[in-house]
């Protein structure tokens, strides 16, 4: 895994990536900073729709399968090639693919903070539970410049995936509670690109953003100004 620092108008942002995609994007002082850097949770490839544990099990089921050598973790400096500054470079050549992921994420942030709605999403490779990933996928579907409530998000997930909440019966069991949704939204490890800032309270209030309410307001104002 490699990390770098992006200097945004709203404060420094840490970007983290591996060869499969972006694994983290946090403001330096936000809640749950670096939550996926240690690899404590199951890893989910959002492009392929599979958990890393399933991939590892398939690999080790093969006769004479050997674990791949560990890739060096690096903190790299510089700008992405797209912006015209010095390119990001990794010392370990096995980190080349991860550098490419960071460059795409960096270009995405450049466009976003310039007031544009980026038309692409960098590859994402995020750790979390199945329920959390259902919420995060739903976040990606909220259009630029729009907001939804926690309750609306819960109903969207329920309609698509049929998740249930233990202890409930009938129709109530089909929809996760706004509180459960809010907890998953708050644990989103890829701020801005996975737009948890577009989720608001039932009365439209700006609540529950790990990066702080003032940043949430600033991000929504940036999108509204487009």
N, C-alpha and C positions, 0 to 999 in steps of 0.2 A: 504494500500500500504506500502511496505517496501523498504528501500534503503540500499545500502552498497557501499563501495569504493574499487575498484580493482586497484592495483598499477601496471600499465603496463609500458613497456619500453619506451612508448611515452608520459607518463604522467598519472596522476590519472584519473580514469574513474568512474563515478557514474552509478550504476545499480539500476533500479527501477522495481518492479514487484508487481502484485496482484495475486490472486488465479488462474486467467485464463492465465496469461502469463507475459512475459517481457513487460513493458510499456515504458521503456526508457533506453538509453545507451549513455552517453555524456562524452566527455573529459571535464575536469573541467573548461576550459577557452573557450570552443567553442561557436559559435553563437547559439542562440535559446536554450541555456542550460536550462534544466528543463521544457521544453515546455508542457509536458503532466502531470506534477506533480499536477497541480491545477484542472485538469479535466474540462477545459473550452470548449473543443471541443467534438463533438460526438465520442463515443468510438466504435471501430470496432474490432470484434474478427476475426482475420485472419485465425484461424483454422476452425471456423464455417461459416465464410462469412456473418455475420450479424452485424448490428449496435446495440449498446447497447440500444438506444432509442426504437427500435422495441421489444427488450426483455422486457424492463420495461413496455411498453404498454401492452404486453400480460399478464404480471404478474398482473398489476393493473386492467385488465379487468375481472379477476377472482373474484367472489363474496367473500367478507370478506378478500381479500388479504391484507397482511400487509407488509410494507417495512422491509427488513432485518436490524438488528441493525448495526450501523456503526462499521467498523473494525478499530482498533487502527493503526495509522501510526507510523512506527518504523524506526529508523536508527540503523542497527546492524553491529557488527564488527566480524572479524574472517575470516577463509578460508573455502572453501567448503569441504565436506567430501571426494570427489573424489581425491583431491590433497594430502590427508593424513594429513592435518593440522587440527587445531581445527575446528569443524563444525560450520556452521552458525546456530544460534538459535534465535528464536523470543519469546518474553515474552507472547504475546497474542497467544493462541493456534489456533485461527482462521487464523493466518498468516502462518501456517505450509505449506500449499500448495504453498504459495508465496516463502517461503524459498526454496522449492524444485525447483522452477523455477530459482531462483538465483543460486543455485548450478549447474544446467545444463548450465546456461549462463557462470558461472565462469569457468567450465570445458571446455566449448567451447573456451573461451579466452585463457586458458592455452595451449590448443592444437594449436590454431592459432598462438600465439606469439612464440611457439616452432618450427614454420615453417611447421606445418601440415595443410592440408585442412580438417577441421572438416566434418564428414560424417553425422551430424545431425544438426538440427536447434532447439533451445529452443522454447517452446510455445510463441507466440507473441500475444499481446493484445494492439493495438495501437490506439490512438486518432487521428482523422483527417477527411478530407472530402472524398467523394467517389472518386473524381479525384486523390487526393493524394494517396489513397490506391491502385488505379490502377497502379500508378507509382511505389510505393514501392514493390508491388508484382512482377512487371517487374524487379526491381533491384535484387530481390532474385533469379532470373533466370539467371543472368550473372555469368558464371562459374568462379571459383577461377582462378586467374592468367590472366584473359582476361579483355578487356575493350570495351566499346561501346561509341559512341558519343551521345550527347543530341538529335540530329536529329534522329539517329537510334532508340533510346529509344522511341521517340515520335511515330515513325512508328509502332513499336512493339505494343504499347498500342492501337493505332488506329486500327490495324488489329484485335486485340482480342476483344476490347470492343466497338468500334464504337463511341468513344467520339467525340463531335464536339466543335468547338470554335465559340462563338457568333459573328455574323457580317460577316461570311464567307459563300461562296456558293460553290456548286459543290464539286470536289475532295478536295479542300483546306479545306473545313469544316470538313473533316473526320480525320484530323491529328492535334493534339494540337501543338502549336508553341514550338520550342526548348526553348524559354524564359519561357513559362508556365511550361514546363517539368523541367527546371532548378530550378524554384521557388519551385516546389514540392520536387525535390531531396534535395534542401537545407534545407527543413523543416523536413526531415527524422529524427525522434526522436530516432532511434536505429542504431547508427553508427556501422560500421564494420560488424556486423552480417547481417544487411540489407545494402549491400555493395555499398553505394553511392560513395565511393572513386573510383569505377571502371568506372565511367562516365567521359569522357574527352571532350574537345572542338573539333570542326570539324577538326582542324589541329593537334590534338593530344596533345594540351596544357593542363596542369593541372590547371583547374580553378574551382571555385565554391564550394570548400569543406569547410563546416562549422568548421571543426577542424583545418583548416589551410593547406596551400599548402605543407609545409614541411612534415606534417604528411601524407598527401595524397601520396606524393612521397615515403615516408618510407614504407607505407602499400603496395604499388604496387611493390616496390623493394623486400619486404619480400616475396610476393607471386611469383615473378619472380625467386627468388633464390631457390625455392623448386625443 
